[in-house]
């Protein structure tokens, strides 16, 4: 299984409201539309062993009645018996620092009870309601992918990549997830996050990849066929097409050659910018419109390459020169 932290956290930051609609629809119905505030995650301080821990995701959301809701999400590659105690410790520290009711959600990629469960952990005093700690678990691996592909929440289509395929082959499973995503009315950045998630968590063997290629080639819809082409290659192809258009407008062979060359350069730059934005989203969450404009304004391949190499070690967007 690929590392789940950065890609998974970026996905949840972009689709946190979707997650609440899936695991706590009653709570989601009380949310007020507006920006979500992501809070300091390094609040768990000393873990008792001389180290520091941080929450996977901690956010403050506004309610329609004017109240505040704190949402804490932990992601586990495999279910562990020690998690309830750890979640309770996290909750106590979160509520000692921030005001507002807290909803804790545990996502188990493997193991645990399948589906969505509301749990009340009582620790060593099971009969004492006063000491119990409520939270929600979402066991992904035991769910049926087909059920979640029918959901209206885009996040469900990405998470379906981690679920049981049922009668679908791996190639059919992947194609079903990507078809659902590419057909949706989502902005490019959010769609790219979902596509990358499926690509990471639903990796195919060479034989399965061949089956996937055959299935996607049979699809009459152009967008579904294009899913086989890597994102950066699609950007380059768009650049080449633009180059041809410019060349034809000039009406001369020289103009055509110049247009093609320009299109290839622009296509390469577009692919590099898209890659940098993707890396920024994984490291710091979805970029703001201002950061996107700054990236789009970069015309130097060398600078784009340099920034991409520094993303993993940078502490903030400011360290990379972005406001």
Buried (B, 14 or more C-beta within 10 A) or exposed (E): EEEBEBBBBBBBBBBBBBBBBBBBEEBBEBBEEEEBEBBEBEBBEEEEEEEEBBBBBBBBBBBEEEEEBBBBBBBBBEBEEEBBEBBBBBBEBBBEEBEBEBBBBBBBBBBBEBBBBEBEBBEEEEEEEEEBBEBBBBBBBBBBBBBBBEBEBBBBBBBBBBBBBEEBBBBBBBBBBBBBBBEEEBEEBBBBBBBBBBBBBBBBEEEBBEBBBEBBEEBEEEEBBBBBEEBBEBBBBBBBEBBEEBBEEEEEEEBBEBBBEBBBBBBBBBBBBBBBBBBBBBBBBBBEEEBBEBBEEBEEEEEBEEBBEEBEEBEEBEEBEBE
